[in-house]
Every structure is written in C-alpha cells, then in structure tokens.
Amino acid sequence: MTSELLDQALVEEATKKSGLVWVRGAGAPAARAVWHVWADGGVCLVGDGAEQPLTGLADGGSAEVTVRSKDKGGRLVTWTATVTELSAGSPEWEAAVAELKGKRLNAPDGEAMTERWARECRVLRLTPTGATGSLPTGNLAEAPVPTPVTTRHPVPAGLPRLLTKRRKPK
C-alpha cells in the first residue's frame, strides 16, 4: 500500500512540474512530446486540428506516459493511463480548457482559441491507472523524423575566430 501511494505521489508531482510529457497511445509507433496540464488527478491535453497531434490516443484506450525530471531533463517515471475524450461544452471539458488555455503559448487566435478547440480539436484526460513502469536499461534513441528543412550553407571558416575575438578596452 505504501509503495502505491509513493508511486502515485511521484507521478503527480513529476507530471505537474514537467512542461512536456511523452505519450504513446496503443498502437502508435513511437512516443510523442506533448504539452499538458495536470488537473483533477490526470493529464489534460488538447490536440488535433491546428494543435499538437494526438496520434494513437482514442477514447477508452490506454496510453503510456513518460515524464522527465525538471532539473536534469532525464526520464523520471513512466506510467500507464486510461484515455478519456471530454465532450465539448461539458463541465469537465470547461474545467480542463480553463486550465489548458493558461498554458497555451502563442495562440494564433488569442481568447477565441477555446471556440476553435470546441470546433476542431479534441480535449483528452489521461488518468493514471496506478501502474508505473520500470525504467529501461538500454538506449532508446531514435532517428530524427525526416524533414525537408536543412541548413543552407556550411558555417564560414572564420566565424569561430570572430566569435572569440576580444574587444579592445576603451
């Protein structure tokens, strides 16, 4: 019983303090970093539409959530969650959106974002099931996602010398 309470406290505190969590829904090929808020005993997410993708997360399904340490950035805890999609306009949805809109940075439509969320997006709650996973022992590094973005030119040869050049005292 004490171990369960400690696990629950670790999950809650670590998730509250972390700005990002990695979520992998059932059947998703890899975990995805998503911004979130901790509210009413679970993680609340808004996604799809013009927001972050919520691939593999379905109402009634399960998900694996990995939380990083705020100070060191390393993996702290991995826990299993039940996914619940909140209906737009319901009291639960309103409460979750009130928390989420305070954390949403650089919204293109400002205060109208909640109306857009109701039209286009899904708001999900990931509730811990109580099961925490053991930390993996191997390297879990993955290749970056392919992208057409690239650096245009190599760094000029003289740039490091220019950056470290000391200015003359006046």
Beta strands, then each sheet from edge to edge (+ up, - down):
strand 1: 20-25
strand 2: 32-35
strand 3: 37-39
strand 4: 42-47
strand 5: 62-68
strand 6: 75-86
strand 7: 122-133
sheet 1: 2+ 1- 5+ 6- 7+ 4- 3+
end
